[in-house]
Every structure is written in C-alpha cells, then in structure tokens.
Amino acid sequence: MTATLTPPRTEGPAPVRAPSAFRTELRRGLGPWTGAAVALTVLVTMYGKAPEWQGRWADVTNLLHVTAGLLGGPLALAAGCWQGGRDRRRGTTELWESVPRSPLRRLLVSVAPSALWPAAGLLLADAVCLLATWPYVSAGRPFLELVAADAVAVAALGALGHLAGRVVRWRLTAPLLGIVGYVVLGLGAYAEGPARWLSPASEHQFFWDRPVWWSGPVSMAWTAGLALAALLAYGLRPARLRPLALVPLAVAVGAAGLILRLPPDEGPWRPDPALARQVCDDGVPQVCLTAVDQSLLPDVSAALAPLSARLKGVPGAPVRWVSGLGGPALPGDVALPAVGQDAVRGRLAHPDLYLNSAVNWLFSDSCEPGDGAGPNAERASQVNLAVIEWLAPTPVGYGPDTAGAQPYIDRLEAKSLTEQRAYLTRYLAANTCHPDEVPVP
C-alpha cells in the first residue's frame, strides 16, 4: 500500500497596508524640525528669564504668551511658507494633484504639518515651563485656556504661511514673511487701545488677575477663523463653493468685535478675589500680602523685623505693612513695595534691599509741584537719606552716594536709644516735602 504525501498548504503573503497620506505628510518635510525649533526657541527664552516667572502662574503664563506670539508665531509663519512651496520647488505639483482626492482634502493634508507641528512644539515647551513653576506657586492655577489659545494662534500662523508659500513663488518669501510677522505682531502687541488684544503677543503684568472665562475660546475663534477662511477660499472647488469661506470669516470677525469691546488697558483680565485677598502674619506690626504672594510672607516678615523692632512704640510708626491691590485701607497702614520684583522661585532674593525699599516707601510723601525747594532743600535731602541709610543701609552696589549724608548718619548712631526714638517721633511727624520741617539730628 503506497502512502500519498499531501503537499503542505501555503498561503500568500498578507497584504501590506499602505500608510495614510496624512501620516506620511506629518513625518516628512520641515514639519518635525519646525516643532522642535519652536519648542527649543521657547524653552531657551524662558530659561534665560526663569527667575522672573518661577513663582506665579500669571508670570509664567504671560511670558509664555509673549514668547509664543513674538517668536513662535513668526517662526511658524516662515517655516509654513517654506513647506508650502516644497512641491513647486520639487516639480511634483501635477503629481500631487493627480491623487484621487478633492482639492480641499489634499490642501488640508498638505497644510497639517505646517500647523500641527509648531503647535505641538509650543505645547511641549508650555508643559515643561508649567511643571517647572508648580513647586514654587502657593495660590491660583495656570491659565490653560490661554495656553491652548496660543497653540491655536501658532497653528493658524503656520497654516497662513503655508498658503503664502503656495501662492508666492519667490524663494525669499519665507524669511521675509517671518521678519514681517515679527514686526507686525510686535507692533500690535504694544499698540494703544483695545486693538492690542487682537495680537497673539499682547502683554499683561498684573499678578492677581485672571482672564474672563470666554477670552480663551474667543481668541481661538479669532485666529482659527481667519486661517480656516483662507484655507477654504483657496482650496474649495468648484468656485461656486468658495462663499462657504465666509462662515469662518464671520466667526473671526464676530470674535474680533468682542475683543475690541474690551477695556483698552485691562483687556480680558479682571481682579481675582481669591488671589487679591490679604493674607497677614501674627507679628506687631502685621505684614499683609496678597494671597498670590503668601509663600513670601515669612521672608518679608523676617526682612522687616529689624525695622519693626526699632520703630516699636514710636508714635506714627506703621500698624500694618500692606502690599497688594487695595493698598493701605486702615489708619496706621503703610504701603509695602511689590514683592514680586525681588522674589526668585518663591523666595525673597535680597531681603536687605527689600528692607531698604520699604523704608524709602515709609518716608515718601506725596509732594505737590514746587515742594522740596528753598534754602534748606539740600540739607533736608541729605537728612532724609541719612535716616533711610541709618535704619536700612543700602546694599553695596545699589543706591545713591551717601558721602554727603554720612555726618548725619554718625550723629544718629551716636545718640542713645531714648534720643533715637525721640528723633524718629519728630521725623515721622514732619512733612518731608517741606525742607524747613525736616528735623536735623
């Protein structure tokens, strides 16, 4: 009996699925490099100014916003323009148009790297900076809606640059467009009036504010609406469909109208009661800061402690040191300098310099035009400087020359404690705007 051998069953190779055009476009060309360049540009800029923003959410959000608009936006414009002219430079325009897809779909696939990669690079840099700020912040929250609006604005600029590259054939269009974009965005950010808030680089520097709830979505509608209207006007075929581009354009115009109705100075920002409320220590006199700076309260109290000890019991001495939006509100309140300028990563960097500033504020009077004149004006000026330097010497390398005030400083130091307190009583009661009233030690 002969066995019959059955040949092994063989199957053909599994079909290989071709990668989608969208995925291919995202991986090739200038897109990934643009995203990396935007992220690196923002991170390097932020790193160089880290002491200025690591401590408050408002500081980091504001600087990220300005950096994204002034640097990331022009970079996205220029890179998108170069990417948009790629097919024309390679002579593959006709090959790309032969793909069995609608013109608008081909355009959107082509534009995707110019829009998405810069936005992704910006979001990566934003995440790094927000995480670097988080350990040093004591109050508030990051304004993520504005971070998202910045990413949309950069993506819109990348898309508009891409269209410019497809339309204009000149090779120098990309760098020139980046330069023009930087100038226009910079001028718009620092212009007067409500139009400045239309710029993706507008600046805001109030630490206890928050944006109104609709500012982020409206900003997205403004920038994205312009870009989408331009894409539809260019890519819709046949021409009778192009009026559809008026829909996103109308959305952009409506969003711009809302922005233009904002107050010229404040824009979309309003005081946040949770951040502006006073937080005080238990000292005598009390030291009160706004909640946004409450992590600095122990440092400020320690810096003012030597001055508070010397003024204790002196008539006219401060009852409370107050810093913040409301300022002095009760009898005996004395304004403090803003602590943010001297803070680094949630700590007071130069307590001696801050103490000197506080003494200057304590002895500053609101003078009228013509005050401070007369035969004793120079002497009064030197006495004022001597009192300040006696109570809180200016750190080396800061402040004015104290040679002329040194004799008065020596006299004050030579007095007994009782005599010093008596002199401080007379000095605090005098109006330093009137030189004849300033007592001589």
C-alpha positions in Angstrom: 0.0 0.0 0.0 1.5 3.2 -1.1 1.2 6.4 1.1 0.2 9.5 -0.6 2.0 12.6 0.5 -0.1 15.8 0.7 1.9 18.9 -0.2 1.9 21.5 2.6 -0.7 24.2 2.3 0.8 27.5 1.6 -0.8 30.9 1.9 0.1 34.1 0.1 1.8 36.9 1.9 -0.5 39.2 3.9 -1.3 42.4 2.1 0.7 45.3 3.3 -1.4 48.3 4.2 0.0 51.5 2.7 0.5 54.3 5.2 -2.0 57.1 5.0 -1.1 60.2 3.2 -1.8 62.2 6.4 0.7 60.2 8.4 3.3 60.4 5.7 2.9 64.2 5.4 3.3 64.6 9.1 6.6 62.6 9.2 8.3 64.2 6.2 9.4 67.6 5.3 10.1 70.5 7.5 7.2 69.9 10.0 9.0 67.9 12.7 12.0 70.2 12.6 9.7 73.2 12.9 8.1 71.7 16.0 11.5 71.1 17.6 12.7 74.6 16.7 9.6 76.2 18.3 10.0 74.2 21.4 13.7 74.9 21.7 13.2 78.6 21.0 10.6 79.0 23.7 12.5 76.9 26.2 15.8 78.8 25.7 14.0 82.1 26.0 12.1 81.1 29.1 15.3 79.6 30.7 17.1 82.8 30.4 14.3 84.6 32.4 13.5 81.8 34.8 13.9 83.9 38.0 11.2 86.3 36.7 8.5 83.7 36.2 9.0 80.8 38.5 6.8 81.8 41.4 3.5 82.9 39.9 1.1 81.4 37.4 0.4 84.8 36.0 4.1 85.5 35.4 4.7 82.2 33.5 1.5 82.4 31.5 2.2 86.0 30.5 5.8 85.3 29.4 4.8 82.1 27.6 2.1 84.1 25.8 4.5 86.8 24.7 7.2 84.4 23.7 4.8 82.2 21.7 3.5 85.3 19.8 6.7 87.2 19.2 9.0 84.2 18.5 6.9 81.1 17.9 4.4 82.8 15.6 7.0 84.3 13.1 8.9 81.0 13.1 5.7 79.1 12.3 4.9 81.6 9.5 8.4 81.3 7.9 8.5 77.5 8.2 5.0 77.1 6.9 5.8 79.3 3.9 8.8 77.2 3.0 6.8 74.0 3.5 4.1 75.4 1.3 6.4 76.0 -1.7 8.0 72.5 -1.4 6.0 70.8 -4.1 6.5 73.6 -6.5 10.3 73.6 -6.0 10.4 69.8 -6.5 8.2 69.9 -9.6 5.7 67.5 -8.0 2.6 69.7 -8.1 1.0 67.9 -11.0 1.7 64.5 -9.4 0.1 65.6 -6.1 -2.9 67.0 -8.0 -3.4 63.6 -9.7 -4.3 61.9 -6.4 -8.0 60.9 -6.4 -9.0 63.3 -3.6 -10.8 66.6 -3.5 -8.6 69.7 -3.7 -9.6 70.8 -0.3 -8.7 67.4 1.3 -5.3 67.5 -0.5 -4.8 71.0 0.8 -5.6 70.1 4.4 -3.3 67.1 4.4 -0.5 69.3 3.0 -1.1 72.1 5.5 -1.3 69.8 8.5 2.5 69.6 9.2 2.8 73.4 9.0 0.0 73.9 11.5 0.2 70.9 13.9 4.0 70.6 14.5 4.6 74.2 15.6 1.5 73.9 17.9 2.9 70.6 19.3 6.3 72.1 19.9 4.7 75.1 21.7 2.6 72.8 23.9 5.6 70.8 24.9 7.5 73.9 25.9 4.5 75.2 27.8 4.2 71.9 29.7 7.9 72.0 30.7 7.6 75.6 32.0 4.4 75.0 33.9 5.8 71.9 35.6 8.9 73.9 36.5 6.7 76.6 38.1 4.4 74.2 40.0 6.7 73.6 43.1 7.1 77.3 43.8 3.4 78.5 43.5 1.3 78.9 46.6 -2.0 80.1 45.1 -4.0 80.2 41.9 -3.9 78.0 38.9 -2.3 78.0 35.4 -4.4 79.6 32.7 -4.6 76.5 30.5 -7.3 78.1 28.2 -4.8 80.8 27.2 -2.1 78.2 26.7 -4.5 76.4 24.3 -5.3 79.7 22.6 -1.6 80.4 22.0 -1.2 76.9 20.4 -4.2 77.6 18.1 -2.7 81.0 17.1 0.7 79.5 16.3 -1.1 76.7 14.2 -3.1 79.4 12.4 0.0 81.3 11.6 1.7 78.2 10.3 -1.3 77.5 8.0 -1.4 81.1 6.7 2.4 80.9 6.0 1.8 77.6 4.1 -0.8 79.3 1.9 1.6 82.2 1.2 4.3 79.7 0.1 1.9 78.0 -2.3 0.8 81.3 -3.8 4.1 83.3 -4.0 6.9 81.7 -6.0 9.8 83.8 -4.7 12.3 81.8 -2.6 12.9 84.7 -0.2 9.2 84.9 0.7 9.7 82.6 3.8 12.4 84.6 5.6 10.8 88.0 4.7 7.4 86.7 5.9 9.0 85.7 9.2 10.5 89.2 9.6 7.3 91.0 8.7 5.3 88.8 11.0 7.6 89.6 13.9 7.3 93.4 13.3 3.5 93.3 12.8 3.0 91.1 15.9 5.3 93.2 18.0 3.7 96.5 16.9 0.2 95.1 17.5 1.1 93.8 21.0 2.3 97.2 22.2 -0.2 99.4 20.4 -2.6 101.6 22.3 -6.3 100.8 22.6 -8.3 97.6 22.6 -6.8 96.5 19.2 -3.7 95.4 21.0 -5.6 92.4 22.5 -6.1 91.1 19.0 -2.4 90.3 18.8 -1.3 86.8 19.9 1.6 88.5 21.7 -0.3 91.1 23.9 1.3 91.5 27.3 -0.3 91.7 30.8 1.5 92.2 34.0 -0.9 92.2 36.9 -0.3 89.3 39.2 -3.7 89.0 41.0 -5.8 89.0 37.9 -7.5 86.2 35.9 -8.9 86.2 32.3 -12.6 86.3 31.8 -14.0 82.8 31.1 -14.7 83.4 27.4 -11.3 85.0 26.4 -9.6 81.8 25.5 -12.4 80.4 23.2 -12.9 83.8 21.6 -9.2 84.2 20.9 -9.2 80.7 19.3 -12.2 81.7 17.2 -10.4 84.9 16.1 -7.1 83.2 14.9 -8.5 79.9 13.8 -11.4 81.6 11.9 -9.0 83.6 9.8 -6.9 80.6 8.9 -9.8 78.4 8.1 -11.4 81.1 5.9 -8.2 81.5 3.9 -7.9 77.7 3.5 -11.5 77.3 2.3 -11.2 80.3 -0.1 -8.1 78.7 -1.6 -9.0 75.0 -1.6 -12.7 74.8 -2.3 -13.6 73.6 -5.8 -15.6 74.4 -7.8 -15.6 78.2 -7.4 -19.3 78.3 -6.5 -18.4 76.7 -3.2 -16.0 79.4 -2.1 -18.6 81.6 -0.4 -18.6 78.9 2.3 -15.3 80.6 3.4 -17.5 83.5 4.7 -18.7 81.3 7.5 -15.4 81.0 9.4 -14.6 84.6 8.4 -17.8 85.8 10.0 -16.9 83.9 13.2 -13.5 85.5 13.2 -15.0 89.0 12.7 -17.5 88.4 15.5 -14.7 87.3 17.8 -12.7 90.3 16.9 -15.7 92.5 17.7 -15.9 91.1 21.2 -12.2 91.6 21.8 -12.4 95.2 20.5 -15.1 96.0 23.0 -12.8 95.1 25.9 -11.4 97.9 28.1 -8.2 99.3 26.5 -6.0 98.8 29.5 -7.3 95.7 31.2 -8.4 93.8 28.2 -9.8 90.4 29.2 -8.2 90.5 32.7 -10.2 91.1 35.9 -9.1 91.0 39.5 -9.4 87.6 41.1 -10.8 88.0 44.7 -9.1 84.7 45.7 -5.7 86.0 44.7 -6.1 89.6 45.7 -7.3 88.9 49.3 -5.0 89.9 52.1 -3.0 87.3 54.0 -1.4 88.6 57.2 1.1 87.3 59.8 0.7 87.5 63.5 3.5 90.0 64.1 3.4 93.5 65.5 3.1 95.4 63.3 1.4 93.0 61.0 2.7 92.2 57.5 0.0 91.7 54.9 0.5 90.4 51.3 -1.9 89.3 48.7 -2.7 85.6 48.6 -0.8 85.2 45.3 2.4 86.0 47.3 1.6 84.3 50.5 4.6 82.0 50.2 6.8 85.1 50.5 5.1 86.2 53.8 7.7 84.6 56.1 10.6 86.1 54.1 9.0 89.6 54.1 8.2 89.4 57.8 11.8 88.4 58.6 13.2 91.2 56.4 11.1 93.8 58.1 11.7 92.5 61.6 14.7 94.7 62.4 12.9 97.9 61.3 9.7 96.9 63.2 11.8 96.4 66.4 13.4 99.9 66.1 10.0 101.6 65.4 8.1 99.7 68.1 6.2 102.1 70.3 7.3 105.2 68.3 4.3 107.5 67.5 3.5 107.4 63.8 5.1 104.0 63.2 3.3 101.6 61.0 0.5 99.5 62.5 0.3 97.3 59.4 2.6 96.8 56.4 0.3 96.3 53.4 1.0 95.2 49.9 -1.4 94.4 47.1 -4.3 95.6 45.1 -6.2 97.5 47.8 -3.2 99.1 49.4 -3.5 100.8 52.8 -7.1 100.8 54.0 -7.0 101.4 57.7 -5.4 104.1 59.9 -1.8 103.2 60.5 -1.4 101.2 57.3 1.7 101.7 55.3 2.2 100.5 51.8 4.9 98.0 51.0 6.8 97.7 47.7 5.7 95.0 45.4 7.4 91.8 46.4 7.4 90.1 43.0 10.3 92.2 41.7 12.6 90.9 44.5 11.3 87.3 44.5 13.1 84.3 42.9 11.3 81.0 42.8 9.0 81.8 45.7 11.7 83.3 48.0 12.9 86.8 48.7 16.2 87.1 46.9 17.6 90.2 48.6 16.0 90.9 52.0 18.3 93.8 52.8 17.4 95.5 49.5 13.7 94.9 50.1 14.0 96.4 53.6 15.7 99.5 52.2 12.9 99.9 49.7 10.3 99.6 52.4 12.0 102.4 54.4 12.0 104.5 51.3 8.3 103.9 50.9 7.7 104.6 54.6 9.3 108.1 54.4 7.9 109.1 51.0 5.3 111.8 50.9 3.1 112.9 48.1 4.6 116.2 47.2 3.0 119.0 45.2 4.8 120.8 42.3 7.2 123.4 43.8 7.6 121.4 47.1 11.1 120.5 48.1 12.6 123.9 47.3 14.2 126.6 49.4 17.5 127.3 51.1 17.3 124.1 53.3 16.4 121.8 50.4 19.8 120.2 50.0 20.2 119.7 53.8 16.8 118.1 54.0 17.6 115.8 51.2 20.8 114.6 52.9 19.0 114.2 56.3 16.3 112.1 54.6 19.0 109.9 53.0 20.8 109.6 56.3 17.6 108.4 58.1 17.0 105.8 55.5 20.6 104.6 55.5 20.7 104.5 59.3 17.6 102.3 59.5 18.2 100.1 56.5 21.6 100.6 54.8 21.5 100.2 51.0 23.4 97.0 49.9 26.8 97.5 48.2 26.3 98.2 44.5 22.9 99.8 44.9 21.5 103.2 45.8 23.0 106.7 45.7 26.2 108.1 47.1 25.9 108.5 50.8 29.0 110.6 51.5 27.1 113.8 52.0 24.7 112.1 54.5 27.4 110.4 56.5 27.8 113.1 59.1 24.1 112.9 59.9 24.3 109.1 60.0 27.2 109.3 62.5 25.1 111.7 64.7 22.1 109.3 64.7 24.3 106.3 65.6 25.9 108.3 68.5 22.6 109.0 70.1 21.2 107.0 73.0 18.2 104.7 72.4 15.9 107.2 74.0 17.3 110.1 71.9 16.9 108.0 68.7 13.3 107.2 69.5 12.6 110.9 70.2 14.2 111.9 66.9 12.2 109.3 65.0 9.0 110.6 66.6 9.8 114.1 65.3 10.9 112.9 61.9 7.7 110.8 61.3 5.6 113.8 62.3 7.3 116.1 59.8 6.3 116.6 56.1 9.4 115.7 54.1 8.1 117.7 51.2 8.8 120.9 53.2 12.5 121.1 53.8 12.1 123.5 56.7 10.1 120.9 58.7 12.7 118.1 58.4 14.4 117.9 61.8 18.2 117.8 61.8 19.8 115.1 64.0 
